[in-house]
Amino acid sequence: MEKEKLVFEKYLVSKGLKLTKPRKIILDTVFATHEHFNVDGLYDQIRKKHKDVSRATIYRTIPLLVESGLIKQSLRCLAKDHYEHTYGHDRHLHLICEKCGKIIEVESKEAESILKKLAKIHNFDIKEYNVGAKGLCRKCSD
């Protein structure tokens, strides 16, 4: 967690901003969970312990976390943007249930290999990719 804090603090300083207590709480909460999250769920989780962190502060902090490279918007599911922390994590694909919103992460070296081959054919340098497939999970398809 200290590495993430240092990266975020360095980014904030470069923008003339400070690591305030609410931003630190948001950062800690984001990195305490290892699942995809949306702003509403993050807000609910934070409010259990910290009544002084507003939804607006979370909405203002999320883009800072994205710009710093610590998290990314990984997908849109059930009309909400979902994020995940990517700092120090391998790339992966998402299988998304259209009914219940369950998100399954799948590591796929084969898909990455195909993307690299396609990029080479088209003389394209991939910086990031976001691949997802929508359908029904086992529970919802029964």
N, CA and C of each residue as an Amber inpcrd file, in Angstrom:
protein
   426
   0.8170000  -1.2010000   0.0000000   0.0000000   0.0000000   0.0000000
   0.8600000   1.2630000   0.0000000   2.0370000   1.1840000   0.5670000
   2.9060000   2.3570000   0.6120000   3.3290000   2.8040000  -0.7890000
   3.5610000   1.8350000  -1.6960000   3.9680000   2.1890000  -3.0570000
   2.8760000   2.9940000  -3.7510000   1.6390000   2.5460000  -3.5980000
   0.5120000   3.2400000  -4.2170000   0.3930000   4.6550000  -3.6670000
   0.5630000   4.7830000  -2.3750000   0.4750000   6.1040000  -1.7380000
   1.5540000   7.0290000  -2.2910000   2.7690000   6.5250000  -2.4280000
   3.8720000   7.3420000  -2.9540000   3.6170000   7.7660000  -4.3990000
   3.1180000   6.8330000  -5.2120000   2.8030000   7.1520000  -6.6060000
   1.7320000   8.2400000  -6.6590000   0.6830000   8.0910000  -5.8580000
  -0.4190000   9.0510000  -5.8590000   0.0500000  10.4100000  -5.3420000
   0.8020000  10.3960000  -4.2790000   1.2940000  11.6490000  -3.6940000
   2.1920000  12.3940000  -4.6850000   3.0680000  11.6660000  -5.3640000
   3.9470000  12.2690000  -6.3730000   3.1240000  12.8800000  -7.5050000
   2.0950000  12.1440000  -7.9410000   1.2250000  12.6540000  -8.9950000
   0.5210000  13.9340000  -8.5410000  -0.0410000  13.9090000  -7.3380000
  -0.7530000  15.0770000  -6.8280000   0.1660000  16.2930000  -6.7380000
   1.3750000  16.1050000  -6.2380000   2.3440000  17.2060000  -6.1310000
   2.6300000  17.7900000  -7.5170000   2.7330000  16.9170000  -8.5320000
   2.9980000  17.3970000  -9.8960000   1.8560000  18.2640000 -10.4240000
   0.6780000  18.0890000  -9.8410000  -0.5000000  18.8700000 -10.2430000
  -0.7780000  20.0280000  -9.2830000   0.1080000  20.2160000  -8.2990000
  -0.0860000  21.2920000  -7.3240000  -1.1500000  20.9720000  -6.2930000
  -1.3970000  19.6850000  -6.0740000  -2.4180000  19.2460000  -5.1230000
  -1.7740000  18.5050000  -3.9550000  -2.5590000  18.2890000  -2.9110000
  -2.0650000  17.5860000  -1.7270000  -2.8330000  16.2890000  -1.4980000
  -2.1790000  15.3790000  -0.7920000  -2.8530000  14.1440000  -0.3840000
  -3.6170000  14.4520000   0.8940000  -4.8610000  14.8640000   0.7310000
  -5.6990000  15.2170000   1.8760000  -6.1860000  13.9560000   2.5790000
  -6.7350000  14.1190000   3.7460000  -7.2630000  12.9670000   4.4910000
  -8.3440000  12.2350000   3.6920000  -9.3320000  12.9490000   3.1110000
 -10.3420000  12.2290000   2.3100000  -9.7450000  11.4780000   1.1190000
  -8.7720000  12.0750000   0.4410000  -8.1300000  11.3830000  -0.6850000
  -7.3910000  10.1350000  -0.2100000  -6.7560000  10.2260000   0.9310000
  -6.0410000   9.0790000   1.5050000  -7.0310000   7.9670000   1.8550000
  -8.1740000   8.3270000   2.4320000  -9.2080000   7.3450000   2.7770000
  -9.7110000   6.6500000   1.5050000  -9.9470000   7.4300000   0.4520000
 -10.4210000   6.8680000  -0.8170000  -9.3650000   5.9250000  -1.3920000
  -8.1170000   6.3570000  -1.4150000  -7.0230000   5.5220000  -1.9070000
  -6.9340000   4.2220000  -1.1220000  -6.9580000   4.3130000   0.2000000
  -6.8690000   3.1200000   1.0490000  -8.0210000   2.1590000   0.7890000
  -9.2170000   2.6930000   0.6330000 -10.3970000   1.8520000   0.4120000
 -10.3310000   1.1730000  -0.9470000  -9.9150000   1.9130000  -1.9710000
  -9.7850000   1.3410000  -3.3180000  -8.8090000   0.1760000  -3.3000000
  -7.6710000   0.3380000  -2.6270000  -6.6580000  -0.7100000  -2.6380000
  -6.8880000  -1.7960000  -1.5930000  -7.8600000  -1.6050000  -0.7240000
  -8.2040000  -2.6510000   0.2460000  -9.1140000  -3.6960000  -0.3910000
  -9.7930000  -3.3050000  -1.4610000 -10.6630000  -4.2490000  -2.1540000
  -9.9480000  -4.7710000  -3.3930000 -10.2000000  -6.0050000  -3.7280000
  -9.5560000  -6.5960000  -4.8960000 -10.5930000  -6.9600000  -5.9520000
 -11.6680000  -6.2040000  -5.9490000 -12.7340000  -6.4300000  -6.9090000
 -12.9920000  -5.1500000  -7.6870000 -13.7370000  -5.2580000  -8.7570000
 -14.1550000  -4.0820000  -9.5000000 -15.0890000  -3.2740000  -8.6110000
 -15.0990000  -1.9850000  -8.8040000 -15.9660000  -1.1460000  -7.9790000
 -16.5120000   0.0040000  -8.8100000 -17.6390000   0.5280000  -8.3400000
 -18.1900000   1.7420000  -8.9300000 -18.2630000   2.7950000  -7.8290000
 -18.5140000   4.0210000  -8.2030000 -18.4870000   5.1170000  -7.2280000
 -19.5250000   4.9150000  -6.1310000 -20.7240000   4.4660000  -6.4770000
 -21.7620000   4.2780000  -5.4560000 -21.3520000   3.2340000  -4.4250000
 -20.8190000   2.1180000  -4.8870000 -20.3720000   1.0720000  -3.9650000
 -19.2070000   1.5380000  -3.1050000 -18.2820000   2.2790000  -3.7110000
 -17.1460000   2.8220000  -2.9670000 -17.6290000   3.7980000  -1.9000000
 -18.5780000   4.6500000  -2.2710000 -19.1550000   5.6100000  -1.3240000
 -19.7970000   4.8840000  -0.1370000 -20.5940000   3.8660000  -0.4190000
 -21.2440000   3.1020000   0.6500000 -20.2070000   2.4610000   1.5760000
 -19.1550000   1.9380000   0.9860000 -18.1050000   1.2870000   1.7720000
 -17.3720000   2.3020000   2.6600000 -17.0560000   3.4500000   2.1100000
 -16.3410000   4.4750000   2.8710000 -17.2080000   5.0480000   3.9840000
 -18.4790000   5.2700000   3.7030000 -19.3840000   5.9000000   4.6820000
 -19.6060000   5.0450000   5.9380000 -19.3080000   3.7640000   5.8650000
 -19.4450000   2.9170000   7.0490000 -18.4920000   3.3550000   8.1540000
 -17.3200000   3.8670000   7.7710000 -16.3090000   4.2710000   8.7550000
 -16.0370000   5.7680000   8.7770000 -16.2820000   6.4300000   7.6550000
 -15.8980000   7.8370000   7.5280000 -17.0740000   8.6550000   7.0090000
 -17.8110000   9.2550000   7.8930000 -19.0060000  10.0230000   7.5170000
 -18.6690000  11.3540000   6.8520000 -17.4100000  11.7850000   6.9650000
 -17.0340000  13.1000000   6.4550000 -16.5260000  13.0830000   5.0070000
 -16.5230000  11.9200000   4.3380000 -16.1010000  11.8390000   2.9400000
 -17.3510000  11.8700000   2.0670000 -17.4440000  12.8970000   1.2450000
 -18.6530000  13.0710000   0.4280000 -18.5560000  12.3180000  -0.8980000
 -19.6970000  12.0880000  -1.4820000 -19.7630000  11.4570000  -2.8100000
 -19.0450000  12.3470000  -3.8300000 -19.1980000  13.6640000  -3.7050000
 -18.5470000  14.6040000  -4.6250000 -17.0270000  14.4850000  -4.5420000
 -16.4910000  14.3060000  -3.3520000 -15.0460000  14.1410000  -3.1880000
 -14.5820000  12.8680000  -3.8790000 -15.3720000  11.8220000  -3.7840000
 -15.0240000  10.5690000  -4.4670000 -15.0420000  10.7800000  -5.9790000
 -16.0880000  11.4400000  -6.4840000 -16.1700000  11.6980000  -7.9190000
 -15.0000000  12.5600000  -8.4050000 -14.5160000  13.4850000  -7.5790000
 -13.3740000  14.3170000  -7.9650000 -12.0470000  13.5620000  -7.8480000
 -11.9850000  12.5810000  -6.9530000 -10.7330000  11.8490000  -6.7200000
 -10.5160000  10.7240000  -7.7280000 -11.5760000  10.0970000  -8.1850000
 -11.4520000   8.9750000  -9.1250000 -10.6440000   9.3680000 -10.3710000
 -10.9390000  10.5040000 -11.0290000 -10.1110000  10.8670000 -12.1960000
  -8.6340000  11.0750000 -11.8480000  -8.3490000  11.5430000 -10.6570000
  -6.9580000  11.7110000 -10.2260000  -6.2760000  10.3550000 -10.0960000
  -6.9920000   9.3760000  -9.5630000  -6.4410000   8.0210000  -9.4480000
  -6.2190000   7.3980000 -10.8250000  -7.1440000   7.6760000 -11.7530000
  -7.0000000   7.1680000 -13.1260000  -5.7880000   7.8210000 -13.7870000
  -5.7020000   9.1530000 -13.7090000  -4.6080000   9.8830000 -14.3450000
  -3.2460000   9.4990000 -13.7650000  -3.2290000   9.1170000 -12.5000000
  -1.9610000   8.7390000 -11.8580000  -1.5090000   7.3360000 -12.2760000
  -2.3970000   6.5820000 -12.9380000  -2.0660000   5.2400000 -13.3950000
  -2.3070000   4.1570000 -12.3610000  -2.9540000   4.5020000 -11.2570000
  -3.2030000   3.5200000 -10.2000000  -4.4460000   2.6800000 -10.4480000
  -5.4540000   3.2880000 -11.0660000  -6.6800000   2.5590000 -11.3970000
  -7.0540000   2.8770000 -12.8350000  -7.9990000   2.0920000 -13.3660000
  -8.5420000   2.4280000 -14.6760000 -10.0260000   2.1030000 -14.6920000
 -10.7240000   2.8070000 -15.5800000 -12.1120000   2.4510000 -15.8210000
 -12.0450000   1.2110000 -16.6810000 -12.4950000   0.1010000 -16.1480000
 -12.3200000  -1.1540000 -16.8620000 -13.5200000  -1.5490000 -17.6920000
 -14.7060000  -1.1280000 -17.2840000 -15.8930000  -1.5040000 -18.0420000
 -17.1020000  -0.7270000 -17.5660000 -18.1540000  -0.8370000 -18.3430000
 -19.4480000  -0.2450000 -17.9850000 -20.4200000  -1.3950000 -17.8810000
 -21.0510000  -1.5260000 -16.7200000 -21.9360000  -2.6530000 -16.4630000
 -23.1540000  -2.1580000 -15.6960000 -24.3120000  -2.5490000 -16.1360000
 -25.5680000  -2.1340000 -15.5130000 -25.6290000  -0.6130000 -15.3620000
 -25.2530000   0.1050000 -16.4240000 -25.3040000   1.5610000 -16.5330000
 -24.3740000   2.2910000 -15.5580000 -23.3370000   1.6280000 -15.0680000
 -22.3860000   2.2740000 -14.1640000 -20.9640000   1.9790000 -14.6270000
 -20.1070000   2.9890000 -14.4970000 -18.6970000   2.7900000 -14.7870000
 -18.0730000   2.0120000 -13.6410000 -17.3160000   0.9910000 -13.9740000
 -16.6160000   0.1840000 -12.9810000 -15.1150000   0.3890000 -13.1430000
 -14.4450000   0.4120000 -12.0240000 -13.0090000   0.6530000 -11.9920000
 -12.3230000  -0.5270000 -11.3150000 -11.0260000  -0.6010000 -11.5220000
 -10.2220000  -1.5960000 -10.8250000  -8.8300000  -1.0220000 -10.6560000
  -8.1560000  -1.4370000  -9.6000000  -6.7800000  -0.9650000  -9.4780000
  -5.8980000  -1.8500000 -10.3310000  -5.0440000  -1.1900000 -11.0870000
  -4.2170000  -1.8820000 -12.0590000  -2.7440000  -1.8400000 -11.7010000
  -2.3890000  -0.9880000 -10.7810000  -0.9870000  -0.8340000 -10.3980000
  -0.4620000  -2.1580000  -9.8390000   0.5210000  -2.7370000 -10.5320000
   1.1110000  -3.9880000 -10.0740000   0.3170000  -5.2400000 -10.4150000
  -0.7040000  -5.1210000 -11.2760000  -1.5410000  -6.2710000 -11.6320000
  -1.3880000  -6.6100000 -13.1080000  -1.4860000  -7.8920000 -13.4260000
  -1.4080000  -8.3490000 -14.8100000  -2.6690000  -7.9780000 -15.5740000
  -2.5210000  -7.9010000 -16.8850000  -3.6730000  -7.6390000 -17.7580000
  -4.5770000  -8.8580000 -17.7830000  -5.8530000  -8.6170000 -18.0350000
  -6.8080000  -9.7180000 -18.0610000  -8.0470000  -9.3030000 -18.8450000
  -8.8970000 -10.2760000 -19.1070000 -10.1600000 -10.0610000 -19.8080000
 -11.3000000 -10.0770000 -18.7950000 -12.4520000  -9.5620000 -19.2110000
 -13.6190000  -9.5600000 -18.3320000 -14.7780000 -10.3110000 -18.9840000
 -15.3870000 -11.2050000 -18.2320000 -16.6340000 -11.8530000 -18.6350000
 -17.7070000 -11.2190000 -17.7590000 -18.7110000 -10.5930000 -18.3910000
 -19.6840000  -9.7810000 -17.6740000 -21.0800000 -10.3530000 -17.8360000
 -21.7350000 -10.6530000 -16.7150000 -23.1030000 -11.1480000 -16.7770000
 -24.0490000  -9.9690000 -16.9720000 -24.8290000 -10.0350000 -18.0460000
 -25.7650000  -8.9500000 -18.3640000 -26.9570000  -8.9050000 -17.4200000
 -27.2180000  -9.9950000 -16.7220000 -28.3820000 -10.0510000 -15.8450000
 -28.0580000  -9.5890000 -14.4230000 -27.0340000 -10.1870000 -13.7960000
 -26.7430000  -9.8650000 -12.3880000 -25.5650000  -8.9110000 -12.2110000
 -24.8010000  -8.6910000 -13.2930000 -23.6730000  -7.7740000 -13.2210000
 -22.3740000  -8.3870000 -12.7120000 -22.3680000  -9.6860000 -12.4870000
 -21.1510000 -10.3570000 -12.0220000 -20.0360000 -10.1620000 -13.0470000
 -18.8240000  -9.9070000 -12.5390000 -17.6690000  -9.7120000 -13.4010000
 -16.6410000 -10.7850000 -13.0500000 -16.2520000 -11.5480000 -14.0600000
 -15.2640000 -12.6060000 -13.8780000 -14.0010000 -12.1920000 -14.6190000
 -12.8770000 -12.1580000 -13.8980000 -11.5990000 -11.8390000 -14.5280000
 -10.9600000 -13.1120000 -15.0460000 -10.4490000 -13.0450000 -16.2750000
  -9.8360000 -14.2070000 -16.9080000  -8.4910000 -13.7930000 -17.4920000
  -7.4450000 -14.4790000 -17.0640000  -6.1360000 -14.2390000 -17.6640000
  -6.1080000 -14.9700000 -18.9910000  -5.6200000 -14.2960000 -20.0300000
  -5.5940000 -14.9410000 -21.3380000  -4.3740000 -14.5150000 -22.1220000
  -3.3600000 -15.3290000 -22.0620000  -2.1410000 -15.0800000 -22.8440000
  -2.4310000 -15.1970000 -24.3400000  -3.3780000 -16.0930000 -24.6910000
  -3.7140000 -16.2860000 -26.1010000  -4.3100000 -15.0120000 -26.7050000
  -5.2400000 -14.3780000 -25.9700000  -5.8670000 -13.1540000 -26.4800000
  -4.8300000 -12.0460000 -26.6020000  -3.9430000 -11.9490000 -25.6370000
  -2.8980000 -10.9250000 -25.6940000  -1.9750000 -11.1680000 -26.8930000
  -1.6740000 -12.4140000 -27.1480000  -0.8410000 -12.7620000 -28.2900000
  -1.5140000 -12.3510000 -29.5990000  -2.8030000 -12.6130000 -29.7130000
  -3.5570000 -12.2310000 -30.9160000  -3.5590000 -10.7110000 -31.0830000
  -3.7770000  -9.9800000 -29.9800000  -3.7700000  -8.5180000 -30.0540000
  -2.4110000  -7.9980000 -30.5150000  -1.3410000  -8.5850000 -29.9980000
   0.0100000  -8.1680000 -30.4070000   0.2470000  -8.4330000 -31.8920000
  -0.2260000  -9.5840000 -32.3750000  -0.0710000  -9.9080000 -33.8010000
  -0.8500000  -8.9210000 -34.6670000  -2.0900000  -8.6120000 -34.2550000
  -2.8960000  -7.6470000 -35.0050000  -2.2470000  -6.2700000 -35.0000000
  -1.7070000  -5.8800000 -33.8640000  -1.0490000  -4.5800000 -33.7640000
   0.1670000  -4.5220000 -34.6910000   0.9240000  -5.6090000 -34.7410000
   2.1120000  -5.6510000 -35.5860000   1.7240000  -5.5390000 -37.0630000
   0.6780000  -6.2660000 -37.4550000   0.1900000  -6.2190000 -38.8400000
  -0.1790000  -4.7900000 -39.2390000  -0.7820000  -4.0580000 -38.2990000
  -1.2720000  -2.7060000 -38.5830000  -0.2980000  -1.6220000 -38.1300000
   0.9260000  -2.0290000 -37.7740000   1.9490000  -1.0860000 -37.3350000
   1.4030000  -0.1760000 -36.2190000   0.8920000  -0.8120000 -35.1930000
   0.2280000  -0.1100000 -34.0820000   0.8890000  -0.5120000 -32.7730000
   1.1470000   0.4670000 -31.9210000   1.7790000   0.2220000 -30.6220000
   0.6990000   0.2420000 -29.5330000   0.3490000  -0.9110000 -28.9930000
  -0.6790000  -0.9960000 -27.9510000  -0.1090000  -0.5410000 -26.6110000
  -0.7550000   0.4310000 -26.0150000  -0.3680000   0.9110000 -24.6820000
  -1.2210000   0.2440000 -23.6030000  -2.4430000  -0.0430000 -23.9610000
  -3.3830000  -0.6450000 -23.0090000  -4.4890000  -1.3100000 -23.8070000
  -5.0680000  -2.3350000 -23.2530000  -6.2420000  -2.9170000 -23.8850000
  -7.2880000  -3.2360000 -22.8240000  -8.5240000  -3.2810000 -23.2820000
  -9.6470000  -3.5610000 -22.3970000 -10.6030000  -4.4530000 -23.1780000
 -10.6140000  -5.7310000 -22.8520000 -11.4330000  -6.6870000 -23.5890000
 -12.4510000  -7.3020000 -22.6440000 -13.6990000  -7.3030000 -23.0840000
 -14.7510000  -7.8970000 -22.2720000 -15.7580000  -8.6260000 -23.1460000
 -16.3870000  -9.6130000 -22.5810000 -17.4300000 -10.3480000 -23.2710000
 -18.6640000 -10.3530000 -22.3850000 -19.8190000 -10.0420000 -22.9670000
 -21.0600000 -10.0150000 -22.2020000 -21.8720000 -11.2590000 -22.5050000
 -22.5670000 -11.7270000 -21.4910000 -23.4030000 -12.9020000 -21.6190000
 -24.0820000 -13.1870000 -20.2930000 -24.2980000 -14.4450000 -19.9890000
 -24.9340000 -14.8330000 -18.7310000 -24.0220000 -15.7640000 -17.9610000
 -23.9070000 -15.5030000 -16.6600000 -23.1320000 -16.4080000 -15.8040000
 -23.9210000 -17.7000000 -15.6140000 -23.2780000 -18.6950000 -15.0430000
 -23.9230000 -20.0030000 -14.8740000 -25.2140000 -19.8730000 -14.0550000
 -25.1690000 -19.0900000 -12.9880000 -26.3340000 -18.9440000 -12.0990000
 -27.5170000 -18.3250000 -12.8490000 -27.2570000 -17.2930000 -13.6480000
 -28.3280000 -16.6130000 -14.3660000 -28.8260000 -17.3790000 -15.5840000
 -28.0020000 -18.2290000 -16.1420000 -28.4340000 -18.9730000 -17.3290000
 -29.2470000 -20.2230000 -16.9650000 -29.2490000 -20.6140000 -15.6860000
 -30.0400000 -21.7880000 -15.2500000 -31.5090000 -21.4580000 -15.1730000
